[in-house]
């Protein structure tokens, strides 16, 4: 068979679903997880991958103990699937009526801080106006590809939002060090607290300005607990494991905690509401986006720690 005939035969035998299978397995590094992502059973995904590799006459993944790692050809197929998916979504979003309907599923990704403290009340009010919209919240700090429909809207703390997204900057997120009530005075510099146990951040949160300040100031031997969750850090500080930095909107709302140092504007990051330009035209996204901006901006005093803050009264000995 000539080279051109083989290419034509390959094109005829491949389908869009074949490319989706390869992409899903490549994304999850696992047959079962890839099948679950597409809503098919494991045996179906296994058979289809075997068929696709037979069509190409080559392996698309190396079966390693750590998971399915794409070969060079496999990676090229994954990238092809991503390009086609982008093109398909772009066309679908131009369909008349796509931008006008305020109904359907709305997928939101938010950090635990904003999912737990702000999002539920905002959505409860929004749904009174738009009862036909249902929400799916993905809690985490990982980057999602909004262009490919992994989420519709992202609520993110960042000073450098992705250039391919559009959105609005809501506020500056104020950070301060917190500890259990009982600290008698606010400290002017972290070095005054360098000899006590600290709670810090790991994973995607390790790059937080506040965390970098801790790592640069506190001896590593005194950073005894790290976690990739702000809510987890708050729980650890409240449990007495150590002191640590928290967004003021979190720390100020935990009765057993108190600020043990001032808010440092240099450590703040920006709160953004983000979406993809194509997704922005969807009615459900547009309605929620505008509502959420108005609702979240009302919370700026708490986010920026500009609301009146009273330092806890110092304990006095009984007369």
Order of alpha helices (4+ residues) and beta strands (2+ residues): alpha-alpha-alpha-alpha-beta-beta-alpha-beta-alpha-beta-beta-beta-beta-beta-alpha-beta-alpha-beta-alpha-beta-beta-alpha-alpha
